[in-house]
Amino acid sequence: MQDYSATPRKWRAYDQAAASVLDEAERLAAFKANDANNDGELDKAEYRNVLQARDYAEQLDNLLQQRDTNRDGLVSAGEYRAPIQ
């Protein structure tokens, strides 16, 4: 974690915004890399691969339920990018 105490406020906000964009890019790359059939959706096995890479595989069922907001058994790119409620 970066120490922002001596950093001017405007640069802190810029650094935090840049970090969130990077996080979003990394997340989208993980989605695309694990969408094995390139259909724009992750089935349970594909979503498990995403979670294993981030050490969250044990939470698969819980996170899948939270992400799959339309209850079709798949996680779309939009559902993946949206914050978990």
C-alpha positions in Angstrom: 0.0 0.0 0.0 1.3 3.4 -1.0 1.8 6.0 1.8 -0.1 9.0 0.6 0.5 11.2 3.7 3.1 13.5 2.0 1.3 13.4 -1.4 -0.8 16.4 -2.5 -4.5 15.7 -2.5 -5.0 16.0 -6.3 -2.3 13.4 -6.9 -3.7 11.0 -4.4 -7.1 11.2 -6.2 -5.3 10.6 -9.5 -3.3 7.6 -8.2 -6.5 6.1 -6.7 -8.4 6.5 -10.0 -5.5 5.0 -12.0 -5.4 2.1 -9.7 -9.1 1.4 -10.1 -8.8 1.5 -13.9 -5.9 -1.0 -13.7 -8.0 -3.2 -11.4 -10.8 -3.0 -14.0 -8.5 -3.9 -16.8 -7.0 -6.8 -14.9 -10.5 -8.1 -14.0 -11.6 -7.8 -17.7 -8.5 -9.7 -18.8 -9.2 -12.5 -16.3 -12.8 -12.7 -17.6 -11.6 -12.9 -21.2 -8.8 -15.4 -20.5 -11.2 -17.8 -18.8 -14.1 -17.5 -21.3 -13.0 -20.7 -22.9 -15.6 -20.8 -25.6 -15.6 -17.0 -26.2 -19.3 -16.6 -25.8 -19.0 -13.6 -23.5 -20.2 -15.5 -20.5 -18.6 -17.6 -17.8 -20.2 -20.9 -16.9 -19.5 -22.3 -13.4 -16.3 -24.1 -14.4 -14.9 -21.0 -16.2 -15.8 -18.8 -13.2 -14.1 -21.3 -10.9 -10.9 -20.8 -12.8 -11.2 -17.0 -12.3 -11.7 -17.5 -8.6 -8.9 -20.1 -8.3 -6.4 -17.6 -9.7 -7.4 -15.1 -7.0 -7.6 -17.7 -4.2 -11.4 -17.4 -3.8 -12.3 -20.9 -5.2 -13.8 -22.0 -1.9 -16.4 -19.2 -2.3 -17.5 -20.3 -5.7 -21.2 -21.0 -5.0 -21.7 -17.8 -2.9 -19.9 -15.5 -5.4 -21.6 -17.2 -8.4 -25.0 -16.6 -6.8 -24.2 -12.9 -6.2 -22.8 -12.3 -9.7 -25.4 -14.2 -11.6 -28.1 -11.5 -11.2 -30.4 -12.8 -13.9 -30.2 -16.4 -12.6 -29.3 -18.0 -15.9 -26.4 -20.0 -14.4 -23.9 -17.9 -16.3 -21.9 -14.7 -15.5 -21.9 -12.2 -18.3 -19.3 -9.6 -18.7 -21.7 -7.0 -17.4 -22.5 -9.1 -14.3 -18.8 -9.6 -13.8 -18.0 -5.9 -13.9 -20.8 -4.8 -11.7 -20.2 -4.5 -8.0 -21.4 -7.3 -5.8 -24.5 -6.2 -3.9 
